[in-house]
Amino acid sequence: MRADLAGWAAVRASLGLGGAVVTTAADAARAISDTLATVKAKYLQWLGLPGEGDRASVRREIEGLVARIDAMARSASFNGVNLLVIPDVPAPPPAQPPDFASLIGSSAGSGSQTFTVDAGPVAAPVVLDLDLLPPNDVVEIWQGPVRVAATGRPPASGGAPVDPGLPVNGLQTLVFDYDPGNGTTLELRFNPDGGGSGWVILDLRLDLPGAPPGPPPEPPRFEIMRHPSGASIGVAYRDMTAAGLGLDALGFDDPAAGLAQIDVAVRRAADDAGHFGEGVRKVEAAKAAERAFADGLREGLGALVDADLGAEAARLASLQVRAELSIQSLGIANAMPSALLALFRR
């Protein structure tokens, strides 16, 4: 129970710091939403002014408000965390087929041998780097019934067939254009006609220019521990900078487009403010639950400790009574000889 209490203490600290981060973001989001209402009012005022001088003055006010919005978003930081600016997340490296990784650096041998691998669903050039020991070895890559690469032969574009491999040695690289439509299974044939010496697979990879296309990544989330088991509250980052709200290039040449930009920003800011407000409510509910659980544990632990103390007190009282009885018994026993002597004196 003491260990559980220590866990809830860690939860309380996490909720305290995390709650302050979310509260800071919620306050800034509301301020940005309020400022956007002023931006829209100023833009409508700018549209209705006839004089260029007045319009220029109001335009500067609008641009200053947009700059203030950007500054508020970028300064809404607590303990080094700013939920209104999405952090730069490095793009994950392109996915390589698992079968390829299993061969790199671990496949070495001599003579004739064949490896079968699944190249996966992504079309890209396949690159095989080898170290062939003297005297000579022949290596070929087959995609189904087609020999698509071989030592001593120039690469063919589009996965076209090549001639049988020639015996070579030293560092070698085989390349071909892989198309999963022709089958995803590749065979790496070492010395298919026998003979040969030693060889090592140094690298086998898809030459991907970038990650394969897919859905856009989810925005990162700020996690706040709400339970000793590790369960957490996740609050997603929202980009409320001028660029994130679409106001970094506010249009003044096309009033209709500029007003549409502001309307989109107003709706987005209102949604973001609600998002962070909901995060604050979740944290407050988690704090209430933490207090209830921790108080219950403390009460239960206190009851157990009190029960133990009571038992010890009873045992001590019993020992004291037994000691008193022992002293009285000794006193009675010591008084018997005196009583007998008193009878003879009479």
Secondary structure, 3 states (H helix, E strand, C coil): CHHHHHHHHHHHHHHHHHHHHHHHHHHHHHHHHHHHHHHHHHHHHHHHCCCHHHHHHHHHHHHHHHHHHHHHHHHCCECCECCCCCCCCCCCCCCCCHHHHHHCCCCEEECCEEEEEECCCCCEEEEEEEEEEEEEECEEEEECCEEEEECCCCCCHHHCCCCCCCCEEEEEEEEEEECHHHCCEEEEEECCCCCCCEEEEEEEEECCCCCCCCCCCCCCEEEEECCCCCCEEEEECCCCCCCCCCCCCCCCCCHHHHHHHHHHHHHHHHHHHHHHHHHHHHHHHHHHHHHHHHHHHHHHHHHHHHHHHHHHHHHHHHHHHHHHHHHHHHHHHHHHHHHHHHHHHC
